[in-house]
Amino acid sequence: MMVIMSRDATDDQINTVVKQIERAGYTAHVLAGTARTAIAVAGTMATLDPALVDALPGVVETLRIAHPFRLVSREAKQHDTILNIAGIPVGGRELTIIAGPCAVESRQQLFEVAEQAKSAGVHFLRGGAYKPRTSPYSFQGLGEEGMKILAEVRHRTGLPVVSEVVDEHSVALAERFVDVIQIGARNMQNYILLKHAARTQKPILLKRGQAATLEEFLGAAEYILAEGNPQVILCERGIRTFSDFTRNTLDLSIVPVIKALTHLPIITDPSHASGRRDLVVALARASIAAGADGVMVEMHTEPARALSDGFQSLHPPQLKEMMDQLYQLAPAIGRTLVRRK
C-alpha cells in the first residue's frame, strides 16, 4: 500500500502517519519526490486498513499496489532516482561508465588499468577481489588483499571503485574499502547476502541472474530497498538462452521495461553478456540507444595474460574508442556523457 501526502504536508504530519503505520505493526518507507511525498507500507501481514491513516492531516489518498515490488515501482516514486556517488550522478540525463579488469590480480596490474581507464574518461573502476567461478580450480581472487589494493588505487587516482561481495565477511570489507558494492548474478537471489549488503547503506550494483525473470530481478532489488537502502543500480548482464555464439544473450528489451516500471537506474554489462571482445563496443552503443543509464565493461592492459575473462576484456585503445562513440551518440538520444578527468 502507498499513502500519498499532500504537496504541502509538514514533517510533523508525515511523522504522524509513519508512527500510525508502525503502531499497526508495519514498516513505513518515506519516499520524498519533487511533486509529492509518498509513504510505502511494507509488512508480511494482511494489507493495512486505509481507515487507520485516511483521516490523518496531510493525507490525500491511499493506493493499493498489486505487484510485489512496491518500493522500486513508479507507483512508489514517479521521478527517476539519481544516485550521487563520490560526486558522480548515476541515473538521470548523464551516462555512467564503469570499466576495469574482471579480477584484481596485483597492485601493479590494477594501477596500470586504472590509469588507462582514467585517461579514457570513465567514472568508476571495477575490479573483483572475490571471484565466484564455475570451476573450483579457476582463480578465485585475492580476497581482502584485493579490497585493500582497490582502496589504494582509489586514493591515488581518485576513481571510485566497484567490487563484488560473496558473504558477510566480504560485505564487512567492502564497507571499509569500496564505494559501490556489487551483487553478482549468481547471488542475485541470495536474500541473506542482499540484506547484509543493504545494511551498509552503500550503493548496491545488483546484477540480474542468468535465468532470472523480470519479477525475480525486481524482487531482489526490493529486498535491498526494504532494508532501508534506496541506493540501487540495476545491471542487465545477459541471460542464458539456446544461442551458443555468445557467452550469454544481452536482453536489451528489459531496459525500457524497467525504465517504465521502476524509478531505479539500470546499466548493462556487454562484456559478460557477449563473452567476446569484438562485440562489446557495439553492444554498449545498443544499450545506450535502448535507454540504459550506462555500461560496465571489462578492460585489461594485457587481456591475453588476464587471470579471468581476458577474452572479453577490451584493450585500452578499444575502451577509448567506445568512449568516443558513446560521446557522439549521447546527444542524439537526449543524454550527455561527461568524461571524468
C-alpha positions as CSV (number, residue, x, y, z in Angstrom):
1,M,0.0,0.0,0.0
2,M,1.1,3.6,-0.7
3,V,0.0,6.6,1.4
4,I,0.1,9.8,-0.7
5,M,0.7,13.0,1.2
6,S,-0.4,16.5,0.0
7,R,2.2,18.7,-1.7
8,D,2.4,21.0,1.4
9,A,2.4,18.2,4.1
10,T,4.6,19.2,7.0
11,D,7.3,17.0,8.6
12,D,5.1,16.6,11.6
13,Q,2.2,15.3,9.5
14,I,4.4,12.9,7.7
15,N,5.9,11.6,11.0
16,T,2.4,11.2,12.5
17,V,1.4,8.9,9.5
18,V,4.7,7.0,9.9
19,K,4.1,6.4,13.6
20,Q,0.5,5.2,12.9
21,I,1.7,2.7,10.4
22,E,4.4,1.4,12.7
23,R,2.0,1.1,15.6
24,A,-0.1,-1.2,13.4
25,G,2.9,-3.5,13.0
26,Y,4.1,-2.4,9.6
27,T,7.3,-0.7,8.2
28,A,7.0,2.8,6.7
29,H,9.3,4.0,4.0
30,V,9.1,7.7,3.3
31,L,9.7,8.4,-0.4
32,A,10.2,12.2,-1.0
33,G,9.7,13.3,-4.6
34,T,9.8,16.7,-6.3
35,A,6.0,16.9,-6.6
36,R,4.8,14.8,-3.6
37,T,5.8,12.6,-0.7
38,A,4.6,9.1,-0.6
39,I,4.9,6.6,2.3
40,A,5.2,2.9,1.3
41,V,3.8,0.4,3.7
42,A,5.6,-2.9,3.9
43,G,5.0,-5.9,6.0
44,T,4.1,-9.6,6.0
45,M,0.6,-9.3,7.5
46,A,-2.6,-8.5,5.8
47,T,-2.9,-5.2,4.0
48,L,-3.1,-2.1,6.2
49,D,-6.7,-0.9,6.8
50,P,-6.8,2.5,4.9
51,A,-9.1,3.9,7.6
52,L,-6.1,4.0,10.0
53,V,-4.5,6.8,8.0
54,D,-7.1,8.2,5.6
55,A,-8.3,10.8,8.1
56,L,-4.9,12.0,9.3
57,P,-3.9,15.6,8.4
58,G,-1.9,15.8,5.1
59,V,-3.1,12.5,3.7
60,V,-4.5,12.8,0.2
61,E,-5.2,9.1,-0.6
62,T,-4.1,5.6,-0.1
63,L,-3.3,3.3,-3.1
64,R,-3.1,-0.5,-3.2
65,I,-0.1,-1.8,-5.2
66,A,-0.9,-5.0,-7.0
67,H,2.7,-6.2,-7.8
68,P,5.1,-7.5,-5.2
69,F,7.9,-4.9,-5.9
70,R,6.4,-2.0,-4.1
71,L,9.3,0.3,-3.2
72,V,11.1,0.0,-6.6
73,S,7.9,0.8,-8.6
74,R,6.9,4.0,-10.3
75,E,3.8,4.0,-8.1
76,A,6.1,4.5,-5.1
77,K,8.2,7.2,-6.8
78,Q,7.3,8.8,-10.0
79,H,10.6,10.5,-10.8
80,D,13.9,8.8,-11.6
81,T,16.2,8.0,-8.7
82,I,19.6,9.7,-9.3
83,L,22.3,8.5,-7.0
84,N,25.2,10.7,-6.1
85,I,28.3,8.6,-5.5
86,A,31.5,10.4,-4.7
87,G,30.1,13.4,-6.6
88,I,29.2,11.4,-9.7
89,P,25.5,11.2,-10.7
90,V,24.2,7.8,-11.6
91,G,20.8,7.9,-13.4
92,G,19.1,10.9,-14.9
93,R,20.4,12.5,-18.0
94,E,24.1,11.8,-17.6
95,L,25.6,8.4,-18.6
96,T,27.8,6.4,-16.3
97,I,30.7,4.3,-17.5
98,I,32.4,1.7,-15.3
99,A,35.5,-0.1,-16.5
100,G,38.3,-2.3,-15.2
101,P,39.6,-5.8,-15.0
102,C,37.4,-8.8,-14.2
103,A,39.8,-9.5,-11.3
104,V,42.3,-7.7,-9.2
105,E,45.5,-9.6,-9.9
106,S,48.2,-7.4,-8.4
107,R,48.9,-3.9,-7.3
108,Q,50.9,-3.1,-10.4
109,Q,48.2,-4.6,-12.7
110,L,45.4,-2.6,-11.1
111,F,47.3,0.7,-11.1
112,E,48.1,0.3,-14.8
113,V,44.5,-0.5,-15.7
114,A,43.2,2.4,-13.5
115,E,45.5,4.9,-15.3
116,Q,44.2,3.8,-18.7
117,A,40.6,3.9,-17.5
118,K,41.0,7.3,-16.1
119,S,42.7,8.5,-19.3
120,A,39.7,7.3,-21.2
121,G,37.4,9.3,-19.0
122,V,35.5,6.6,-17.3
123,H,33.7,7.3,-14.0
124,F,34.2,4.2,-11.9
125,L,36.9,1.5,-11.7
126,R,35.6,-2.1,-11.4
127,G,37.7,-5.0,-10.1
128,G,36.9,-8.3,-8.5
129,A,38.6,-9.2,-5.2
130,Y,36.3,-12.2,-4.7
131,K,35.6,-14.2,-7.8
132,P,32.9,-16.9,-7.7
133,R,33.9,-19.2,-10.6
134,T,32.3,-22.1,-12.3
135,S,35.4,-24.2,-11.7
136,P,36.9,-24.6,-8.2
137,Y,40.4,-24.6,-9.9
138,S,40.0,-21.2,-11.5
139,F,41.5,-18.1,-10.0
140,Q,39.2,-17.1,-7.1
141,G,40.6,-13.6,-6.4
142,L,42.9,-12.0,-3.9
143,G,40.2,-11.5,-1.2
144,E,41.0,-9.0,1.5
145,E,44.3,-8.0,-0.2
146,G,42.4,-7.2,-3.4
147,M,40.0,-5.0,-1.5
148,K,42.9,-3.1,0.0
149,I,44.5,-2.6,-3.4
150,L,41.3,-1.2,-4.7
151,A,41.2,1.3,-1.9
152,E,44.8,2.2,-2.5
153,V,44.2,2.8,-6.2
154,R,41.1,4.9,-5.5
155,H,43.2,7.1,-3.2
156,R,45.9,7.6,-5.8
157,T,43.7,8.0,-8.9
158,G,40.5,9.5,-7.5
159,L,38.4,6.9,-9.3
160,P,35.6,5.4,-7.1
161,V,35.7,1.6,-7.1
162,V,33.1,-1.1,-7.5
163,S,33.7,-4.7,-6.3
164,E,31.7,-7.8,-5.7
165,V,30.8,-9.4,-2.3
166,V,30.0,-13.0,-1.7
167,D,29.4,-13.4,2.0
168,E,29.1,-11.5,5.3
169,H,32.9,-11.2,5.7
170,S,33.4,-9.7,2.3
171,V,30.5,-7.3,2.9
172,A,32.3,-6.0,6.0
173,L,35.5,-5.5,4.0
174,A,33.6,-3.8,1.2
175,E,32.0,-1.4,3.6
176,R,35.5,-0.2,4.5
177,F,37.3,-0.3,1.2
178,V,34.9,0.3,-1.8
179,D,32.4,2.9,-3.0
180,V,29.8,0.6,-4.7
181,I,29.1,-3.0,-3.6
182,Q,28.3,-5.4,-6.4
183,I,26.0,-8.4,-6.0
184,G,26.9,-10.8,-8.8
185,A,24.5,-12.8,-11.0
186,R,25.0,-16.0,-9.0
187,N,24.0,-14.2,-5.8
188,M,21.0,-12.2,-7.1
189,Q,18.6,-14.4,-5.1
190,N,20.9,-14.8,-2.1
191,Y,18.5,-12.9,0.1
192,I,20.6,-13.1,3.3
193,L,23.5,-11.5,1.4
194,L,21.2,-8.8,-0.1
195,K,20.1,-7.8,3.4
196,H,23.7,-7.7,4.8
197,A,24.9,-5.6,1.8
198,A,21.9,-3.3,2.1
199,R,22.5,-2.5,5.8
200,T,25.9,-1.0,4.9
201,Q,23.9,1.9,3.3
202,K,26.4,1.9,0.5
203,P,25.2,1.9,-3.2
204,I,24.5,-1.6,-4.4
205,L,25.0,-2.6,-8.0
206,L,22.7,-5.6,-8.5
207,K,23.3,-7.9,-11.4
208,R,20.4,-9.9,-13.0
209,G,20.7,-13.7,-12.6
210,Q,21.3,-15.7,-15.7
211,A,17.8,-17.2,-15.7
212,A,16.0,-14.5,-13.6
213,T,12.6,-13.2,-14.8
214,L,11.8,-9.5,-14.6
215,E,9.7,-10.0,-11.4
216,E,12.6,-12.0,-9.8
217,F,15.1,-9.3,-10.6
218,L,13.0,-6.5,-9.2
219,G,12.1,-8.7,-6.3
220,A,15.8,-8.9,-5.4
221,A,16.0,-5.1,-5.6
222,E,13.0,-4.8,-3.4
223,Y,14.9,-6.7,-0.6
224,I,17.5,-4.0,-0.6
225,L,15.1,-1.1,-0.5
226,A,13.1,-2.9,2.2
227,E,16.2,-2.8,4.4
228,G,16.1,1.0,4.1
229,N,18.8,1.4,1.4
230,P,17.4,3.2,-1.7
231,Q,20.8,3.3,-3.5
232,V,20.4,0.5,-6.0
233,I,21.8,0.3,-9.6
234,L,20.3,-2.5,-11.7
235,C,22.5,-4.3,-14.2
236,E,21.4,-6.4,-17.1
237,R,24.4,-8.7,-17.8
238,G,22.9,-11.2,-20.2
239,I,20.7,-14.3,-19.8
240,R,21.2,-17.9,-20.7
241,T,19.4,-18.9,-23.9
242,F,19.7,-21.6,-26.6
243,S,22.1,-19.3,-28.5
244,D,25.7,-20.5,-28.4
245,F,27.7,-18.0,-30.4
246,T,27.9,-15.7,-27.4
247,R,28.5,-16.4,-23.8
248,N,25.0,-15.1,-22.8
249,T,22.3,-13.1,-24.6
250,L,22.1,-9.4,-23.8
251,D,18.4,-8.8,-23.1
252,L,18.0,-5.2,-24.2
253,S,14.2,-5.5,-24.1
254,I,14.4,-5.4,-20.3
255,V,15.9,-1.9,-20.3
256,P,12.9,0.1,-21.5
257,V,10.6,-2.1,-19.5
258,I,12.5,-1.4,-16.3
259,K,12.6,2.3,-17.1
260,A,8.8,2.2,-17.4
261,L,8.1,0.1,-14.3
262,T,10.7,1.4,-11.8
263,H,12.5,4.6,-10.8
264,L,15.9,2.9,-10.4
265,P,18.8,3.4,-12.8
266,I,19.8,0.5,-15.0
267,I,23.1,-0.2,-16.8
268,T,24.2,-3.1,-18.9
269,D,27.3,-5.3,-18.9
270,P,28.2,-6.1,-22.6
271,S,31.4,-7.9,-21.6
272,H,29.7,-10.7,-19.7
273,A,26.7,-10.7,-22.0
274,S,28.7,-11.4,-25.1
275,G,31.9,-13.0,-23.8
276,R,33.5,-11.6,-26.9
277,R,35.8,-8.6,-27.0
278,D,34.8,-7.8,-30.6
279,L,31.1,-7.3,-29.7
280,V,31.4,-5.2,-26.6
281,V,31.6,-1.8,-28.2
282,A,28.6,-2.5,-30.5
283,L,26.5,-3.8,-27.6
284,A,27.5,-0.8,-25.5
285,R,26.1,1.5,-28.2
286,A,22.9,-0.5,-28.5
287,S,22.5,-0.4,-24.7
288,I,22.6,3.4,-24.6
289,A,20.3,3.6,-27.6
290,A,17.8,1.4,-25.7
291,G,17.8,3.8,-22.8
292,A,20.4,2.3,-20.4
293,D,21.9,4.8,-17.9
294,G,25.4,3.5,-18.6
295,V,27.5,0.4,-19.2
296,M,30.0,-1.6,-17.3
297,V,32.8,-3.2,-19.3
298,E,35.9,-5.2,-18.7
299,M,39.3,-3.8,-19.7
300,H,42.8,-5.1,-19.2
301,T,46.2,-3.8,-20.3
302,E,47.2,-7.4,-21.3
303,P,44.0,-9.4,-21.9
304,A,45.9,-12.4,-23.2
305,R,47.6,-12.8,-19.8
306,A,44.5,-12.0,-17.7
307,L,43.7,-14.5,-14.9
308,S,40.0,-14.1,-15.6
309,D,37.9,-13.3,-18.6
310,G,40.6,-12.0,-20.8
311,F,38.8,-13.0,-24.0
312,Q,36.0,-10.5,-23.2
313,S,38.2,-7.7,-21.9
314,L,38.8,-4.6,-24.0
315,H,42.3,-3.3,-24.8
316,P,42.8,0.3,-23.6
317,P,42.5,1.7,-27.2
318,Q,39.2,-0.1,-27.6
319,L,37.9,1.5,-24.3
320,K,38.8,4.9,-25.7
321,E,37.1,4.1,-28.9
322,M,33.9,3.1,-27.0
323,M,34.0,6.3,-25.0
324,D,34.4,8.4,-28.2
325,Q,31.4,6.6,-29.9
326,L,29.2,7.0,-26.8
327,Y,30.1,10.6,-26.5
328,Q,28.9,11.2,-30.1
329,L,25.8,9.0,-29.6
330,A,24.6,10.5,-26.3
331,P,23.2,13.9,-27.6
332,A,21.2,12.1,-30.3
333,I,19.1,10.5,-27.6
334,G,18.9,13.3,-25.2
335,R,21.7,12.2,-22.9
336,T,25.2,13.5,-22.0
337,L,28.5,11.8,-21.4
338,V,30.8,13.8,-19.2
339,R,34.3,12.5,-19.3
340,R,35.9,12.3,-15.9
341,K,39.3,13.9,-15.6
